[in-house]
Amino acid sequence: MAGLLLDPGSDLWADWGLLGAPDPSRFTAKEAAPGLFRNFISEAYPSYAFHTWAERLIALLQRVADGQLNRLIVCCPPRLGKSLLVSKLFPAY
């Protein structure tokens, strides 16, 4: 096949059952839709303290994830947890 790196017929890694992973083509939009960023934080980091400033930043990051914002500059004092939110949890979300 032209333009493909591997022929799907001979590619053993294309068999999702072999990998033990669910076939992504069988997911519906509802199953594939992510939840809210705040809910993700609660599940991934149960001891996270949701302060007022964090709630505002989480709301802005949710707007980025939803496509309502395409740019966001985060400026706040050190040791408030912006790196945890912006650099670790948000990319994982």
TAPE-V748810 format. One record per helix or strand of 2 or more residues. SS is the DSSP state (a for helix, b for strand). FROM is the first residue (numbers start at 1). TO is the last residue. If there is no record, write none. Layout:
BEGIN
ss=SS from=FROM to=TO
ss=SS from=FROM to=TO
END
This chain:
BEGIN
ss=a from=12 to=14
ss=a from=16 to=19
ss=a from=24 to=26
ss=a from=29 to=32
ss=a from=37 to=44
ss=a from=52 to=65
ss=a from=82 to=92
END
